[in-house]
């Protein structure tokens, strides 16, 4: 993965999601089963997450203190 250039359109595997963001592959799988969590792309049996969707998901969960 070190030679891969990552931008907002990059498609990330469960393993890459774990390495970049710390998401457990099992948690990602559970979220897909429950139809919650991060939007994903499925091609055949392959599941990928678009980096832009992951960033948007995380940004929408910010908690601001006033």
mmJSON file of the N, C-alpha and C atoms, coordinates in Angstrom:
{"data_MODEL":{"atom_site":{
"group_PDB":["ATOM","ATOM","ATOM","ATOM","ATOM","ATOM","ATOM","ATOM","ATOM","ATOM","ATOM","ATOM","ATOM","ATOM","ATOM","ATOM","ATOM","ATOM","ATOM","ATOM","ATOM","ATOM","ATOM","ATOM","ATOM","ATOM","ATOM","ATOM","ATOM","ATOM","ATOM","ATOM","ATOM","ATOM","ATOM","ATOM","ATOM","ATOM","ATOM","ATOM","ATOM","ATOM","ATOM","ATOM","ATOM","ATOM","ATOM","ATOM","ATOM","ATOM","ATOM","ATOM","ATOM","ATOM","ATOM","ATOM","ATOM","ATOM","ATOM","ATOM","ATOM","ATOM","ATOM","ATOM","ATOM","ATOM","ATOM","ATOM","ATOM","ATOM","ATOM","ATOM","ATOM","ATOM","ATOM","ATOM","ATOM","ATOM","ATOM","ATOM","ATOM","ATOM","ATOM","ATOM","ATOM","ATOM","ATOM","ATOM","ATOM","ATOM","ATOM","ATOM","ATOM","ATOM","ATOM","ATOM","ATOM","ATOM","ATOM","ATOM","ATOM","ATOM","ATOM","ATOM","ATOM","ATOM","ATOM","ATOM","ATOM","ATOM","ATOM","ATOM","ATOM","ATOM","ATOM","ATOM","ATOM","ATOM","ATOM","ATOM","ATOM","ATOM","ATOM","ATOM","ATOM","ATOM","ATOM","ATOM","ATOM","ATOM","ATOM","ATOM","ATOM","ATOM","ATOM","ATOM","ATOM","ATOM","ATOM","ATOM","ATOM","ATOM","ATOM","ATOM","ATOM","ATOM","ATOM","ATOM","ATOM","ATOM","ATOM","ATOM","ATOM","ATOM","ATOM","ATOM","ATOM","ATOM","ATOM","ATOM","ATOM","ATOM","ATOM","ATOM","ATOM","ATOM","ATOM","ATOM","ATOM","ATOM","ATOM","ATOM","ATOM","ATOM","ATOM","ATOM","ATOM","ATOM","ATOM","ATOM","ATOM","ATOM","ATOM","ATOM","ATOM","ATOM","ATOM","ATOM","ATOM","ATOM","ATOM","ATOM","ATOM","ATOM","ATOM","ATOM","ATOM","ATOM"],
"id":[1,2,3,4,5,6,7,8,9,10,11,12,13,14,15,16,17,18,19,20,21,22,23,24,25,26,27,28,29,30,31,32,33,34,35,36,37,38,39,40,41,42,43,44,45,46,47,48,49,50,51,52,53,54,55,56,57,58,59,60,61,62,63,64,65,66,67,68,69,70,71,72,73,74,75,76,77,78,79,80,81,82,83,84,85,86,87,88,89,90,91,92,93,94,95,96,97,98,99,100,101,102,103,104,105,106,107,108,109,110,111,112,113,114,115,116,117,118,119,120,121,122,123,124,125,126,127,128,129,130,131,132,133,134,135,136,137,138,139,140,141,142,143,144,145,146,147,148,149,150,151,152,153,154,155,156,157,158,159,160,161,162,163,164,165,166,167,168,169,170,171,172,173,174,175,176,177,178,179,180,181,182,183,184,185,186,187,188,189,190,191,192,193,194,195,196,197,198],
"type_symbol":["N","C","C","N","C","C","N","C","C","N","C","C","N","C","C","N","C","C","N","C","C","N","C","C","N","C","C","N","C","C","N","C","C","N","C","C","N","C","C","N","C","C","N","C","C","N","C","C","N","C","C","N","C","C","N","C","C","N","C","C","N","C","C","N","C","C","N","C","C","N","C","C","N","C","C","N","C","C","N","C","C","N","C","C","N","C","C","N","C","C","N","C","C","N","C","C","N","C","C","N","C","C","N","C","C","N","C","C","N","C","C","N","C","C","N","C","C","N","C","C","N","C","C","N","C","C","N","C","C","N","C","C","N","C","C","N","C","C","N","C","C","N","C","C","N","C","C","N","C","C","N","C","C","N","C","C","N","C","C","N","C","C","N","C","C","N","C","C","N","C","C","N","C","C","N","C","C","N","C","C","N","C","C","N","C","C","N","C","C","N","C","C","N","C","C","N","C","C"],
"label_atom_id":["N","CA","C","N","CA","C","N","CA","C","N","CA","C","N","CA","C","N","CA","C","N","CA","C","N","CA","C","N","CA","C","N","CA","C","N","CA","C","N","CA","C","N","CA","C","N","CA","C","N","CA","C","N","CA","C","N","CA","C","N","CA","C","N","CA","C","N","CA","C","N","CA","C","N","CA","C","N","CA","C","N","CA","C","N","CA","C","N","CA","C","N","CA","C","N","CA","C","N","CA","C","N","CA","C","N","CA","C","N","CA","C","N","CA","C","N","CA","C","N","CA","C","N","CA","C","N","CA","C","N","CA","C","N","CA","C","N","CA","C","N","CA","C","N","CA","C","N","CA","C","N","CA","C","N","CA","C","N","CA","C","N","CA","C","N","CA","C","N","CA","C","N","CA","C","N","CA","C","N","CA","C","N","CA","C","N","CA","C","N","CA","C","N","CA","C","N","CA","C","N","CA","C","N","CA","C","N","CA","C","N","CA","C","N","CA","C","N","CA","C","N","CA","C","N","CA","C","N","CA","C"],
"label_alt_id":[null,null,null,null,null,null,null,null,null,null,null,null,null,null,null,null,null,null,null,null,null,null,null,null,null,null,null,null,null,null,null,null,null,null,null,null,null,null,null,null,null,null,null,null,null,null,null,null,null,null,null,null,null,null,null,null,null,null,null,null,null,null,null,null,null,null,null,null,null,null,null,null,null,null,null,null,null,null,null,null,null,null,null,null,null,null,null,null,null,null,null,null,null,null,null,null,null,null,null,null,null,null,null,null,null,null,null,null,null,null,null,null,null,null,null,null,null,null,null,null,null,null,null,null,null,null,null,null,null,null,null,null,null,null,null,null,null,null,null,null,null,null,null,null,null,null,null,null,null,null,null,null,null,null,null,null,null,null,null,null,null,null,null,null,null,null,null,null,null,null,null,null,null,null,null,null,null,null,null,null,null,null,null,null,null,null,null,null,null,null,null,null,null,null,null,null,null,null],
"label_comp_id":["UNK","UNK","UNK","UNK","UNK","UNK","UNK","UNK","UNK","UNK","UNK","UNK","UNK","UNK","UNK","UNK","UNK","UNK","UNK","UNK","UNK","UNK","UNK","UNK","UNK","UNK","UNK","UNK","UNK","UNK","UNK","UNK","UNK","UNK","UNK","UNK","UNK","UNK","UNK","UNK","UNK","UNK","UNK","UNK","UNK","UNK","UNK","UNK","UNK","UNK","UNK","UNK","UNK","UNK","UNK","UNK","UNK","UNK","UNK","UNK","UNK","UNK","UNK","UNK","UNK","UNK","UNK","UNK","UNK","UNK","UNK","UNK","UNK","UNK","UNK","UNK","UNK","UNK","UNK","UNK","UNK","UNK","UNK","UNK","UNK","UNK","UNK","UNK","UNK","UNK","UNK","UNK","UNK","UNK","UNK","UNK","UNK","UNK","UNK","UNK","UNK","UNK","UNK","UNK","UNK","UNK","UNK","UNK","UNK","UNK","UNK","UNK","UNK","UNK","UNK","UNK","UNK","UNK","UNK","UNK","UNK","UNK","UNK","UNK","UNK","UNK","UNK","UNK","UNK","UNK","UNK","UNK","UNK","UNK","UNK","UNK","UNK","UNK","UNK","UNK","UNK","UNK","UNK","UNK","UNK","UNK","UNK","UNK","UNK","UNK","UNK","UNK","UNK","UNK","UNK","UNK","UNK","UNK","UNK","UNK","UNK","UNK","UNK","UNK","UNK","UNK","UNK","UNK","UNK","UNK","UNK","UNK","UNK","UNK","UNK","UNK","UNK","UNK","UNK","UNK","UNK","UNK","UNK","UNK","UNK","UNK","UNK","UNK","UNK","UNK","UNK","UNK","UNK","UNK","UNK","UNK","UNK","UNK"],
"label_asym_id":["A","A","A","A","A","A","A","A","A","A","A","A","A","A","A","A","A","A","A","A","A","A","A","A","A","A","A","A","A","A","A","A","A","A","A","A","A","A","A","A","A","A","A","A","A","A","A","A","A","A","A","A","A","A","A","A","A","A","A","A","A","A","A","A","A","A","A","A","A","A","A","A","A","A","A","A","A","A","A","A","A","A","A","A","A","A","A","A","A","A","A","A","A","A","A","A","A","A","A","A","A","A","A","A","A","A","A","A","A","A","A","A","A","A","A","A","A","A","A","A","A","A","A","A","A","A","A","A","A","A","A","A","A","A","A","A","A","A","A","A","A","A","A","A","A","A","A","A","A","A","A","A","A","A","A","A","A","A","A","A","A","A","A","A","A","A","A","A","A","A","A","A","A","A","A","A","A","A","A","A","A","A","A","A","A","A","A","A","A","A","A","A","A","A","A","A","A","A"],
"label_entity_id":["1","1","1","1","1","1","1","1","1","1","1","1","1","1","1","1","1","1","1","1","1","1","1","1","1","1","1","1","1","1","1","1","1","1","1","1","1","1","1","1","1","1","1","1","1","1","1","1","1","1","1","1","1","1","1","1","1","1","1","1","1","1","1","1","1","1","1","1","1","1","1","1","1","1","1","1","1","1","1","1","1","1","1","1","1","1","1","1","1","1","1","1","1","1","1","1","1","1","1","1","1","1","1","1","1","1","1","1","1","1","1","1","1","1","1","1","1","1","1","1","1","1","1","1","1","1","1","1","1","1","1","1","1","1","1","1","1","1","1","1","1","1","1","1","1","1","1","1","1","1","1","1","1","1","1","1","1","1","1","1","1","1","1","1","1","1","1","1","1","1","1","1","1","1","1","1","1","1","1","1","1","1","1","1","1","1","1","1","1","1","1","1","1","1","1","1","1","1"],
"label_seq_id":[1,1,1,2,2,2,3,3,3,4,4,4,5,5,5,6,6,6,7,7,7,8,8,8,9,9,9,10,10,10,11,11,11,12,12,12,13,13,13,14,14,14,15,15,15,16,16,16,17,17,17,18,18,18,19,19,19,20,20,20,21,21,21,22,22,22,23,23,23,24,24,24,25,25,25,26,26,26,27,27,27,28,28,28,29,29,29,30,30,30,31,31,31,32,32,32,33,33,33,34,34,34,35,35,35,36,36,36,37,37,37,38,38,38,39,39,39,40,40,40,41,41,41,42,42,42,43,43,43,44,44,44,45,45,45,46,46,46,47,47,47,48,48,48,49,49,49,50,50,50,51,51,51,52,52,52,53,53,53,54,54,54,55,55,55,56,56,56,57,57,57,58,58,58,59,59,59,60,60,60,61,61,61,62,62,62,63,63,63,64,64,64,65,65,65,66,66,66],
"pdbx_PDB_ins_code":[null,null,null,null,null,null,null,null,null,null,null,null,null,null,null,null,null,null,null,null,null,null,null,null,null,null,null,null,null,null,null,null,null,null,null,null,null,null,null,null,null,null,null,null,null,null,null,null,null,null,null,null,null,null,null,null,null,null,null,null,null,null,null,null,null,null,null,null,null,null,null,null,null,null,null,null,null,null,null,null,null,null,null,null,null,null,null,null,null,null,null,null,null,null,null,null,null,null,null,null,null,null,null,null,null,null,null,null,null,null,null,null,null,null,null,null,null,null,null,null,null,null,null,null,null,null,null,null,null,null,null,null,null,null,null,null,null,null,null,null,null,null,null,null,null,null,null,null,null,null,null,null,null,null,null,null,null,null,null,null,null,null,null,null,null,null,null,null,null,null,null,null,null,null,null,null,null,null,null,null,null,null,null,null,null,null,null,null,null,null,null,null,null,null,null,null,null,null],
"Cartn_x":[0.808,0.0,0.853,2.075,2.922,3.169,3.053,3.286,1.995,0.883,-0.411,-0.665,-1.015,-1.393,-2.862,-3.15,-4.509,-5.104,-6.259,-7.007,-8.458,-9.33,-10.705,-11.476,-11.024,-11.69,-11.075,-10.048,-9.411,-10.401,-10.341,-11.189,-10.368,-10.845,-10.103,-10.751,-9.925,-10.389,-10.584,-11.163,-11.297,-9.933,-8.929,-7.582,-7.017,-7.199,-6.717,-7.489,-8.787,-9.581,-9.033,-8.613,-8.03,-6.694,-5.859,-4.541,-4.622,-5.507,-5.601,-6.44,-7.531,-8.487,-8.672,-8.221,-8.371,-9.688,-10.5,-11.749,-11.45,-12.066,-11.926,-12.669,-12.048,-12.771,-14.081,-14.102,-15.319,-16.408,-16.027,-16.992,-17.561,-16.69,-17.16,-18.15,-17.833,-18.72,-20.06,-20.019,-21.259,-22.107,-21.463,-22.196,-22.853,-22.146,-22.738,-23.955,-23.849,-24.958,-26.172,-25.93,-27.015,-27.453,-26.753,-27.049,-26.921,-25.841,-25.519,-24.061,-23.619,-22.202,-21.868,-20.681,-20.095,-20.629,-20.971,-21.382,-20.247,-20.593,-19.563,-19.977,-19.015,-19.232,-19.004,-19.912,-19.754,-19.729,-18.676,-18.514,-18.295,-19.316,-19.237,-19.162,-18.126,-17.914,-16.981,-16.391,-15.421,-16.14,-15.709,-16.256,-15.153,-15.483,-14.523,-15.217,-14.444,-14.922,-14.197,-14.96,-14.367,-13.874,-12.614,-12.004,-12.818,-13.345,-14.17,-15.404,-16.023,-17.189,-16.803,-15.634,-15.16,-14.921,-14.249,-13.977,-15.273,-16.238,-17.542,-18.25,-18.22,-18.829,-18.224,-16.911,-16.244,-16.528,-16.517,-16.799,-18.215,-19.165,-20.549,-20.744,-19.746,-19.843,-19.026,-18.57,-17.844,-18.782,-18.246,-18.999,-18.34,-19.14,-18.621,-19.122,-18.228,-18.577,-18.665,-19.707,-19.881,-19.691],
"Cartn_y":[-1.186,0.0,1.251,1.177,2.36,3.027,2.288,2.872,3.418,3.22,3.655,5.118,5.928,7.304,7.314,7.938,7.935,9.332,9.401,10.646,10.358,11.358,11.16,10.131,9.808,8.789,7.403,7.268,5.972,4.998,3.759,2.712,1.891,1.808,1.173,-0.145,-1.145,-2.446,-2.373,-3.422,-3.49,-3.375,-4.043,-4.005,-2.584,-1.894,-0.516,0.41,0.158,0.947,0.779,-0.43,-0.684,0.048,-0.048,0.589,2.112,2.695,4.155,4.794,4.132,4.744,3.98,2.742,1.959,1.199,1.21,0.454,-1.04,-1.781,-3.23,-3.803,-4.735,-5.365,-6.01,-6.568,-7.198,-6.147,-4.977,-3.899,-3.428,-3.262,-2.856,-3.883,-5.16,-6.221,-6.178,-5.98,-5.888,-4.704,-3.571,-2.393,-2.638,-3.32,-3.639,-4.54,-5.525,-6.45,-5.71,-4.742,-3.981,-2.777,-2.563,-1.435,-0.088,0.038,1.297,1.619,2.781,3.096,3.741,3.489,4.146,3.538,4.405,3.965,3.175,2.08,1.257,0.873,0.352,-0.102,-1.601,-2.327,-3.776,-4.18,-4.858,-5.383,-6.886,-7.658,-9.096,-9.308,-9.992,-10.205,-9.17,-8.343,-7.344,-6.124,-5.69,-4.506,-3.468,-2.226,-1.124,0.115,0.931,2.197,3.337,4.314,5.483,6.417,6.823,7.636,8.891,9.528,10.72,10.439,9.258,8.875,8.637,8.059,7.81,9.141,10.068,11.377,12.121,12.042,12.694,12.08,10.758,10.051,10.528,10.623,11.053,12.522,13.376,14.801,15.033,14.212,14.354,13.897,13.284,12.806,13.622,14.787,15.683,16.191,16.306,16.868,18.184,19.243,20.578,21.0,21.533,22.049,23.554,24.081,25.544,26.106],
"Cartn_z":[0.0,0.0,0.0,0.372,0.469,-0.879,-1.977,-3.293,-3.913,-3.26,-3.776,-3.4,-4.392,-4.128,-3.726,-2.602,-2.085,-2.236,-2.923,-3.029,-2.675,-2.79,-2.335,-3.145,-4.351,-5.176,-5.035,-4.23,-4.027,-3.395,-3.822,-3.27,-2.289,-1.062,0.024,0.444,0.649,1.14,2.656,3.23,4.687,5.362,4.807,5.387,5.354,4.23,4.117,5.057,5.227,6.178,7.592,7.911,9.226,9.383,8.365,8.443,8.471,7.694,7.596,8.699,9.087,10.008,11.314,11.368,12.586,12.702,11.637,11.662,11.615,12.502,12.492,11.281,10.532,9.423,9.871,11.072,11.599,11.837,12.346,12.553,11.224,10.221,8.902,8.344,8.504,8.032,8.769,10.085,10.872,10.417,10.156,9.702,8.344,7.454,6.148,6.308,7.184,7.424,7.981,8.876,9.503,8.661,7.536,6.636,7.346,8.13,8.797,8.471,8.875,8.723,7.399,6.938,5.781,4.484,3.541,2.211,1.575,0.89,0.257,-1.147,-1.883,-3.253,-3.274,-3.921,-4.009,-5.475,-5.862,-7.212,-7.071,-7.412,-7.159,-5.656,-5.203,-3.77,-3.157,-4.007,-3.545,-2.966,-1.781,-1.13,-1.029,-1.401,-1.32,-0.782,-0.092,0.45,-0.255,-0.766,-1.401,-0.304,-0.372,0.681,0.959,-0.083,0.112,0.957,0.772,1.571,3.029,3.248,4.611,5.319,4.636,5.229,5.539,4.63,4.851,6.059,6.15,7.279,8.601,8.649,9.868,10.174,9.169,9.379,9.889,9.467,9.919,11.362,11.934,13.309,14.295,13.848,14.749,15.83,17.024,18.128,18.494,18.452,18.757,20.133,20.922,22.232,22.153,22.747,22.731,24.104],
"occupancy":[1.0,1.0,1.0,1.0,1.0,1.0,1.0,1.0,1.0,1.0,1.0,1.0,1.0,1.0,1.0,1.0,1.0,1.0,1.0,1.0,1.0,1.0,1.0,1.0,1.0,1.0,1.0,1.0,1.0,1.0,1.0,1.0,1.0,1.0,1.0,1.0,1.0,1.0,1.0,1.0,1.0,1.0,1.0,1.0,1.0,1.0,1.0,1.0,1.0,1.0,1.0,1.0,1.0,1.0,1.0,1.0,1.0,1.0,1.0,1.0,1.0,1.0,1.0,1.0,1.0,1.0,1.0,1.0,1.0,1.0,1.0,1.0,1.0,1.0,1.0,1.0,1.0,1.0,1.0,1.0,1.0,1.0,1.0,1.0,1.0,1.0,1.0,1.0,1.0,1.0,1.0,1.0,1.0,1.0,1.0,1.0,1.0,1.0,1.0,1.0,1.0,1.0,1.0,1.0,1.0,1.0,1.0,1.0,1.0,1.0,1.0,1.0,1.0,1.0,1.0,1.0,1.0,1.0,1.0,1.0,1.0,1.0,1.0,1.0,1.0,1.0,1.0,1.0,1.0,1.0,1.0,1.0,1.0,1.0,1.0,1.0,1.0,1.0,1.0,1.0,1.0,1.0,1.0,1.0,1.0,1.0,1.0,1.0,1.0,1.0,1.0,1.0,1.0,1.0,1.0,1.0,1.0,1.0,1.0,1.0,1.0,1.0,1.0,1.0,1.0,1.0,1.0,1.0,1.0,1.0,1.0,1.0,1.0,1.0,1.0,1.0,1.0,1.0,1.0,1.0,1.0,1.0,1.0,1.0,1.0,1.0,1.0,1.0,1.0,1.0,1.0,1.0,1.0,1.0,1.0,1.0,1.0,1.0],
"B_iso_or_equiv":[0.0,0.0,0.0,0.0,0.0,0.0,0.0,0.0,0.0,0.0,0.0,0.0,0.0,0.0,0.0,0.0,0.0,0.0,0.0,0.0,0.0,0.0,0.0,0.0,0.0,0.0,0.0,0.0,0.0,0.0,0.0,0.0,0.0,0.0,0.0,0.0,0.0,0.0,0.0,0.0,0.0,0.0,0.0,0.0,0.0,0.0,0.0,0.0,0.0,0.0,0.0,0.0,0.0,0.0,0.0,0.0,0.0,0.0,0.0,0.0,0.0,0.0,0.0,0.0,0.0,0.0,0.0,0.0,0.0,0.0,0.0,0.0,0.0,0.0,0.0,0.0,0.0,0.0,0.0,0.0,0.0,0.0,0.0,0.0,0.0,0.0,0.0,0.0,0.0,0.0,0.0,0.0,0.0,0.0,0.0,0.0,0.0,0.0,0.0,0.0,0.0,0.0,0.0,0.0,0.0,0.0,0.0,0.0,0.0,0.0,0.0,0.0,0.0,0.0,0.0,0.0,0.0,0.0,0.0,0.0,0.0,0.0,0.0,0.0,0.0,0.0,0.0,0.0,0.0,0.0,0.0,0.0,0.0,0.0,0.0,0.0,0.0,0.0,0.0,0.0,0.0,0.0,0.0,0.0,0.0,0.0,0.0,0.0,0.0,0.0,0.0,0.0,0.0,0.0,0.0,0.0,0.0,0.0,0.0,0.0,0.0,0.0,0.0,0.0,0.0,0.0,0.0,0.0,0.0,0.0,0.0,0.0,0.0,0.0,0.0,0.0,0.0,0.0,0.0,0.0,0.0,0.0,0.0,0.0,0.0,0.0,0.0,0.0,0.0,0.0,0.0,0.0,0.0,0.0,0.0,0.0,0.0,0.0],
"pdbx_formal_charge":[null,null,null,null,null,null,null,null,null,null,null,null,null,null,null,null,null,null,null,null,null,null,null,null,null,null,null,null,null,null,null,null,null,null,null,null,null,null,null,null,null,null,null,null,null,null,null,null,null,null,null,null,null,null,null,null,null,null,null,null,null,null,null,null,null,null,null,null,null,null,null,null,null,null,null,null,null,null,null,null,null,null,null,null,null,null,null,null,null,null,null,null,null,null,null,null,null,null,null,null,null,null,null,null,null,null,null,null,null,null,null,null,null,null,null,null,null,null,null,null,null,null,null,null,null,null,null,null,null,null,null,null,null,null,null,null,null,null,null,null,null,null,null,null,null,null,null,null,null,null,null,null,null,null,null,null,null,null,null,null,null,null,null,null,null,null,null,null,null,null,null,null,null,null,null,null,null,null,null,null,null,null,null,null,null,null,null,null,null,null,null,null,null,null,null,null,null,null],
"auth_seq_id":[1,1,1,2,2,2,3,3,3,4,4,4,5,5,5,6,6,6,7,7,7,8,8,8,9,9,9,10,10,10,11,11,11,12,12,12,13,13,13,14,14,14,15,15,15,16,16,16,17,17,17,18,18,18,19,19,19,20,20,20,21,21,21,22,22,22,23,23,23,24,24,24,25,25,25,26,26,26,27,27,27,28,28,28,29,29,29,30,30,30,31,31,31,32,32,32,33,33,33,34,34,34,35,35,35,36,36,36,37,37,37,38,38,38,39,39,39,40,40,40,41,41,41,42,42,42,43,43,43,44,44,44,45,45,45,46,46,46,47,47,47,48,48,48,49,49,49,50,50,50,51,51,51,52,52,52,53,53,53,54,54,54,55,55,55,56,56,56,57,57,57,58,58,58,59,59,59,60,60,60,61,61,61,62,62,62,63,63,63,64,64,64,65,65,65,66,66,66],
"auth_comp_id":["UNK","UNK","UNK","UNK","UNK","UNK","UNK","UNK","UNK","UNK","UNK","UNK","UNK","UNK","UNK","UNK","UNK","UNK","UNK","UNK","UNK","UNK","UNK","UNK","UNK","UNK","UNK","UNK","UNK","UNK","UNK","UNK","UNK","UNK","UNK","UNK","UNK","UNK","UNK","UNK","UNK","UNK","UNK","UNK","UNK","UNK","UNK","UNK","UNK","UNK","UNK","UNK","UNK","UNK","UNK","UNK","UNK","UNK","UNK","UNK","UNK","UNK","UNK","UNK","UNK","UNK","UNK","UNK","UNK","UNK","UNK","UNK","UNK","UNK","UNK","UNK","UNK","UNK","UNK","UNK","UNK","UNK","UNK","UNK","UNK","UNK","UNK","UNK","UNK","UNK","UNK","UNK","UNK","UNK","UNK","UNK","UNK","UNK","UNK","UNK","UNK","UNK","UNK","UNK","UNK","UNK","UNK","UNK","UNK","UNK","UNK","UNK","UNK","UNK","UNK","UNK","UNK","UNK","UNK","UNK","UNK","UNK","UNK","UNK","UNK","UNK","UNK","UNK","UNK","UNK","UNK","UNK","UNK","UNK","UNK","UNK","UNK","UNK","UNK","UNK","UNK","UNK","UNK","UNK","UNK","UNK","UNK","UNK","UNK","UNK","UNK","UNK","UNK","UNK","UNK","UNK","UNK","UNK","UNK","UNK","UNK","UNK","UNK","UNK","UNK","UNK","UNK","UNK","UNK","UNK","UNK","UNK","UNK","UNK","UNK","UNK","UNK","UNK","UNK","UNK","UNK","UNK","UNK","UNK","UNK","UNK","UNK","UNK","UNK","UNK","UNK","UNK","UNK","UNK","UNK","UNK","UNK","UNK"],
"auth_asym_id":["A","A","A","A","A","A","A","A","A","A","A","A","A","A","A","A","A","A","A","A","A","A","A","A","A","A","A","A","A","A","A","A","A","A","A","A","A","A","A","A","A","A","A","A","A","A","A","A","A","A","A","A","A","A","A","A","A","A","A","A","A","A","A","A","A","A","A","A","A","A","A","A","A","A","A","A","A","A","A","A","A","A","A","A","A","A","A","A","A","A","A","A","A","A","A","A","A","A","A","A","A","A","A","A","A","A","A","A","A","A","A","A","A","A","A","A","A","A","A","A","A","A","A","A","A","A","A","A","A","A","A","A","A","A","A","A","A","A","A","A","A","A","A","A","A","A","A","A","A","A","A","A","A","A","A","A","A","A","A","A","A","A","A","A","A","A","A","A","A","A","A","A","A","A","A","A","A","A","A","A","A","A","A","A","A","A","A","A","A","A","A","A","A","A","A","A","A","A"],
"auth_atom_id":["N","CA","C","N","CA","C","N","CA","C","N","CA","C","N","CA","C","N","CA","C","N","CA","C","N","CA","C","N","CA","C","N","CA","C","N","CA","C","N","CA","C","N","CA","C","N","CA","C","N","CA","C","N","CA","C","N","CA","C","N","CA","C","N","CA","C","N","CA","C","N","CA","C","N","CA","C","N","CA","C","N","CA","C","N","CA","C","N","CA","C","N","CA","C","N","CA","C","N","CA","C","N","CA","C","N","CA","C","N","CA","C","N","CA","C","N","CA","C","N","CA","C","N","CA","C","N","CA","C","N","CA","C","N","CA","C","N","CA","C","N","CA","C","N","CA","C","N","CA","C","N","CA","C","N","CA","C","N","CA","C","N","CA","C","N","CA","C","N","CA","C","N","CA","C","N","CA","C","N","CA","C","N","CA","C","N","CA","C","N","CA","C","N","CA","C","N","CA","C","N","CA","C","N","CA","C","N","CA","C","N","CA","C","N","CA","C","N","CA","C","N","CA","C","N","CA","C","N","CA","C"],
"pdbx_PDB_model_num":[1,1,1,1,1,1,1,1,1,1,1,1,1,1,1,1,1,1,1,1,1,1,1,1,1,1,1,1,1,1,1,1,1,1,1,1,1,1,1,1,1,1,1,1,1,1,1,1,1,1,1,1,1,1,1,1,1,1,1,1,1,1,1,1,1,1,1,1,1,1,1,1,1,1,1,1,1,1,1,1,1,1,1,1,1,1,1,1,1,1,1,1,1,1,1,1,1,1,1,1,1,1,1,1,1,1,1,1,1,1,1,1,1,1,1,1,1,1,1,1,1,1,1,1,1,1,1,1,1,1,1,1,1,1,1,1,1,1,1,1,1,1,1,1,1,1,1,1,1,1,1,1,1,1,1,1,1,1,1,1,1,1,1,1,1,1,1,1,1,1,1,1,1,1,1,1,1,1,1,1,1,1,1,1,1,1,1,1,1,1,1,1,1,1,1,1,1,1]
}}}
